[in-house]
Every structure is written in structure tokens, then in C-alpha cells.
Amino acid sequence: MINFKRADHINEVMSTRRAFIKKGGLTAGGLATATALGAGILPGSNRNSGRQEGMRGFTITKMFIEPINYEMEPFPIALGVMTHLDNALVTLVLENGIEGYGEAAPIMTINGENQQTILGALNSCREFIVGQDINNYRAIAYTLKSAFWAQSAARCAIEMALLDTYTKTLGIPFYSFLGGTETRIETDYTIAIVPADEAKKQAIKLASEGFRVIKTKVGVNLKEDIDRVLAIKDGAPGCGMLIDANQGYTPKTALRFINEVVGHGIYPVMFEQPVLKTDLAGMKFVRDNTEIMVGADESVFTRADAINVVRTGCADAINIKLMKSCIIESLDIAAVARSSNLKLMIGCMVETNLALACAVHFAAGVGGFDFIDLDPSFDASECPVKGGPVYTAPYWTIGQGAGLGFTGRQ
């Protein structure tokens, strides 16, 4: 039976929202009003009034934005050479003094963002964020996505800080909030595009440290890529290998590469993003002509992208990265993958232990990730905040501290 009063109310609200946006644009006030209007028509909003009453007063009073800059050893991949970490830190403060932290980690060739665009986006929505109730974290995230859809890393920093703060108000770790599947996860370690002899040295060292899976980058020079893979296998014969082309090959070259690798008796656990992210047909060509599992990384930013991967049958697994998709959308992507019997992988950009901690909590909380690529690029002392999960190669272990486990600035 149609509830005509409810339908009229929704039409009235949506008409008001469209008129407001048309008149005022996406200003800070416009964003706040759009969020309030959207929350007013969410199903069950009245049913939650008792819980909201019990958590009243958790208003965001301050939002701080700072750049994070570190030099790093050159890290060559098919998309370029990374030499600096140029990220951003977001700190949210509630009226009760609780602080939550988030990090934005862009890579221009992957998500089209850099530190300048991120700082600009974060500063432009500060007025909107301050004054919001932390309980409305989903409505805040949805509104930001509608206004800053292209700034995924910037939005991820805000979502991270929102959820860190929110779970601190609940007094539980973030991984528990997501389901609390496990408290310890095992990561692989990535060898960049380096000469074969250097790759072999690194592989020997990694195997001695207890790593069971080694990831390597390829996609620039076919012969050198094959030599690197052979060298890694020679240095760490007992380790599994995950190969990431970062869109570097054409479909035919990708197939030639993986067939050559298999011809040497090497069977990688996955061949990640072998072709251009928009070439799903090309990825399907590779998948259909090799027995090696193919993973989609840069091809998947949204749940709609994940559905396209499922629909086209171009991959066996999806690599979730919070900086590509943000936290809430990543939950949807994981659900799409699970419902379609695709394997799950979690990866990262160039991040400090703050953003890595969020990915660790995500993987441990949701559970069921077959591939974990969260090796740290920096020492814990270089993280802007102290605390968080503890890394002892090759494991991340989560403590029982609330939120992401960070207790304050370094």
C-alpha cells in the first residue's frame, strides 16, 4: 500500500533541496542544509531518536588540517617514481575533548590528487564539518561525496577522523565496530622496479624475516620484468609471489609476460592490474587466457566499478584501497565482491602508520581478505600521532585502545 503522505513529504523535501542547491550552490551552509534535509528523510530516523538522545552533545568543535612531508627512498613503479610522501593530517575535536585523526595519501597518477588539491578541498569544507554531530558520520560522508566526488583521498581523511572519533566515543576499537573478526593480520612486502640482483638481495632478506608472500612491481620493460621475477624466486623459493603491473602492459604483452613467467615454473598468487584501468575487455582477455588469478586495482574506485568488474567477468579479485574509495564505500565494494565470489585484497598508497592503521582495522574487522598488502614505508616514529597497531614483520597486531588506537600527537 502506498503511503501518499510519506511520498508527498519526500517530494517536498527533495524539491526544497534542489531549490536550495540551485539558489545557493554547494557552499558550506549549503552542504550543512543538504545534510540536514537528507537526514530528515532517512528511513528509521525517528526510531533512532532514543539512541541519539543518549549520545547527545558530541558536536565537532574544531578541525585542524596540516601537511605531512617526508623524503623517502626512490620507489619506482610503472606509473612513475615516488620520492616524497606529501600527505595531509586531519584532526577533529569534539566538545568533550575527544580527538580523532585521519590521513589523506594521494598519488596523482592513480587518483588525480596531490597535496595542494587535498589541502584546498579540506579547507573548503571545514566550515561545514565544524558544528556537525559525530553521530551523523554517514550523512556527512554522503554529502561530502556529492560535493567532492573526485577528491577521494581528502574525503577519506575526513571519514577516517570521523570514525576514529566516533568509535572513541563508543569506547571500542574501530575493528570491533566493523565486526571484530581478528586482531592480527599478515602482510606481504613489495619490491619496486629494481635491477634483478637488487631484487634477489631484497627477497633473501624478506624471506629471512618471515615474509611468506613477496609482491613485486612490473610493467616497464618486459625482459627486465621477467628477470626480476626470476631473481626474486631464486632468492626466496619458498615464498609466494604477487605481481603488480600498475596498468603498465597492453593485453597481449601482459599475456606474453605471464605465460613466460609460468613457463619458468613460477605460479604467482595473483597478477594485479595488468592493463589500463578502463580496459576491462583487455583485462578479461588476460584472465581468459591464463590460469593465474587476475586482480583489479585501479579499475575499482566505487561500488559501481566493482559491479562492472563482476558484470564483465574481467577479474578474480578486487584490491580495496581506502584512499581510492573511502571507508564507507569500501564496505560496499567488499559486499559486492563477496556476493560474487571474488577474492578480496587490501592495499595502500604511500602512507604513514596512521592511514595504514585504518586499513589494518578495516581488514581485521571485516575479515575474509585473502591478500593483504600493507607493508609500512616509514618507521612508527615518523607517524604524526602515537600509538596504533603494532607492526612486527610480517604481522600487524591491534590492541584494545578505542578508535584506531592513537592517543595523541608525537
ChimeraX attribute file (.defattr): number of C-alpha atoms within 10 A of each C-alpha:
attribute: neighborCount
match mode: 1-to-1
recipient: residues
	/A:1	3
	/A:2	6
	/A:3	7
	/A:4	9
	/A:5	9
	/A:6	11
	/A:7	11
	/A:8	11
	/A:9	12
	/A:10	17
	/A:11	12
	/A:12	12
	/A:13	17
	/A:14	16
	/A:15	11
	/A:16	14
	/A:17	19
	/A:18	14
	/A:19	12
	/A:20	15
	/A:21	15
	/A:22	11
	/A:23	10
	/A:24	13
	/A:25	14
	/A:26	19
	/A:27	15
	/A:28	16
	/A:29	14
	/A:30	18
	/A:31	23
	/A:32	22
	/A:33	18
	/A:34	23
	/A:35	22
	/A:36	17
	/A:37	17
	/A:38	18
	/A:39	15
	/A:40	14
	/A:41	15
	/A:42	11
	/A:43	9
	/A:44	9
	/A:45	11
	/A:46	11
	/A:47	9
	/A:48	10
	/A:49	11
	/A:50	10
	/A:51	10
	/A:52	16
	/A:53	9
	/A:54	8
	/A:55	14
	/A:56	12
	/A:57	14
	/A:58	21
	/A:59	18
	/A:60	22
	/A:61	16
	/A:62	17
	/A:63	23
	/A:64	13
	/A:65	16
	/A:66	13
	/A:67	15
	/A:68	19
	/A:69	12
	/A:70	12
	/A:71	11
	/A:72	13
	/A:73	10
	/A:74	11
	/A:75	16
	/A:76	17
	/A:77	21
	/A:78	18
	/A:79	16
	/A:80	10
	/A:81	13
	/A:82	15
	/A:83	13
	/A:84	14
	/A:85	21
	/A:86	19
	/A:87	26
	/A:88	25
	/A:89	24
	/A:90	23
	/A:91	20
	/A:92	24
	/A:93	21
	/A:94	23
	/A:95	13
	/A:96	12
	/A:97	12
	/A:98	16
	/A:99	24
	/A:100	28
	/A:101	30
	/A:102	26
	/A:103	32
	/A:104	34
	/A:105	30
	/A:106	27
	/A:107	20
	/A:108	11
	/A:109	10
	/A:110	15
	/A:111	18
	/A:112	13
	/A:113	19
	/A:114	20
	/A:115	22
	/A:116	13
	/A:117	14
	/A:118	23
	/A:119	19
	/A:120	11
	/A:121	16
	/A:122	26
	/A:123	14
	/A:124	13
	/A:125	22
	/A:126	15
	/A:127	17
	/A:128	19
	/A:129	24
	/A:130	17
	/A:131	17
	/A:132	19
	/A:133	20
	/A:134	24
	/A:135	20
	/A:136	16
	/A:137	19
	/A:138	16
	/A:139	18
	/A:140	25
	/A:141	20
	/A:142	17
	/A:143	20
	/A:144	23
	/A:145	17
	/A:146	11
	/A:147	14
	/A:148	16
	/A:149	13
	/A:150	14
	/A:151	25
	/A:152	25
	/A:153	30
	/A:154	33
	/A:155	30
	/A:156	26
	/A:157	27
	/A:158	31
	/A:159	25
	/A:160	28
	/A:161	26
	/A:162	31
	/A:163	25
	/A:164	26
	/A:165	30
	/A:166	26
	/A:167	20
	/A:168	20
	/A:169	20
	/A:170	13
	/A:171	13
	/A:172	18
	/A:173	22
	/A:174	30
	/A:175	27
	/A:176	20
	/A:177	17
	/A:178	16
	/A:179	13
	/A:180	17
	/A:181	16
	/A:182	17
	/A:183	19
	/A:184	17
	/A:185	19
	/A:186	20
	/A:187	23
	/A:188	23
	/A:189	24
	/A:190	23
	/A:191	22
	/A:192	20
	/A:193	22
	/A:194	18
	/A:195	13
	/A:196	18
	/A:197	14
	/A:198	15
	/A:199	24
	/A:200	22
	/A:201	15
	/A:202	20
	/A:203	28
	/A:204	17
	/A:205	14
	/A:206	23
	/A:207	17
	/A:208	11
	/A:209	12
	/A:210	13
	/A:211	21
	/A:212	18
	/A:213	26
	/A:214	25
	/A:215	25
	/A:216	23
	/A:217	24
	/A:218	29
	/A:219	25
	/A:220	19
	/A:221	13
	/A:222	17
	/A:223	9
	/A:224	16
	/A:225	23
	/A:226	17
	/A:227	17
	/A:228	25
	/A:229	24
	/A:230	20
	/A:231	22
	/A:232	25
	/A:233	21
	/A:234	15
	/A:235	20
	/A:236	24
	/A:237	15
	/A:238	12
	/A:239	20
	/A:240	18
	/A:241	25
	/A:242	23
	/A:243	25
	/A:244	24
	/A:245	22
	/A:246	23
	/A:247	26
	/A:248	23
	/A:249	22
	/A:250	17
	/A:251	21
	/A:252	13
	/A:253	16
	/A:254	24
	/A:255	20
	/A:256	14
	/A:257	20
	/A:258	22
	/A:259	18
	/A:260	14
	/A:261	18
	/A:262	14
	/A:263	10
	/A:264	10
	/A:265	11
	/A:266	17
	/A:267	18
	/A:268	22
	/A:269	17
	/A:270	20
	/A:271	26
	/A:272	27
	/A:273	26
	/A:274	31
	/A:275	27
	/A:276	18
	/A:277	18
	/A:278	12
	/A:279	16
	/A:280	19
	/A:281	15
	/A:282	19
	/A:283	31
	/A:284	19
	/A:285	17
	/A:286	27
	/A:287	22
	/A:288	16
	/A:289	11
	/A:290	14
	/A:291	14
	/A:292	18
	/A:293	19
	/A:294	26
	/A:295	27
	/A:296	27
	/A:297	25
	/A:298	22
	/A:299	22
	/A:300	22
	/A:301	22
	/A:302	17
	/A:303	19
	/A:304	13
	/A:305	15
	/A:306	25
	/A:307	16
	/A:308	15
	/A:309	26
	/A:310	20
	/A:311	10
	/A:312	12
	/A:313	16
	/A:314	22
	/A:315	25
	/A:316	23
	/A:317	26
	/A:318	28
	/A:319	28
	/A:320	31
	/A:321	22
	/A:322	31
	/A:323	29
	/A:324	28
	/A:325	24
	/A:326	25
	/A:327	24
	/A:328	17
	/A:329	20
	/A:330	21
	/A:331	17
	/A:332	16
	/A:333	25
	/A:334	25
	/A:335	17
	/A:336	19
	/A:337	21
	/A:338	14
	/A:339	10
	/A:340	14
	/A:341	12
	/A:342	18
	/A:343	19
	/A:344	23
	/A:345	21
	/A:346	23
	/A:347	20
	/A:348	20
	/A:349	20
	/A:350	23
	/A:351	25
	/A:352	25
	/A:353	29
	/A:354	27
	/A:355	25
	/A:356	24
	/A:357	26
	/A:358	26
	/A:359	26
	/A:360	30
	/A:361	31
	/A:362	25
	/A:363	28
	/A:364	25
	/A:365	20
	/A:366	19
	/A:367	19
	/A:368	15
	/A:369	17
	/A:370	11
	/A:371	22
	/A:372	22
	/A:373	22
	/A:374	26
	/A:375	22
	/A:376	19
	/A:377	18
	/A:378	16
	/A:379	10
	/A:380	19
	/A:381	12
	/A:382	15
	/A:383	18
	/A:384	17
	/A:385	19
	/A:386	16
	/A:387	20
	/A:388	27
	/A:389	25
	/A:390	15
	/A:391	20
	/A:392	10
	/A:393	16
	/A:394	18
	/A:395	18
	/A:396	23
	/A:397	18
	/A:398	23
	/A:399	15
	/A:400	16
	/A:401	17
	/A:402	22
	/A:403	31
	/A:404	33
	/A:405	25
	/A:406	21
	/A:407	17
	/A:408	12
	/A:409	10
	/A:410	12
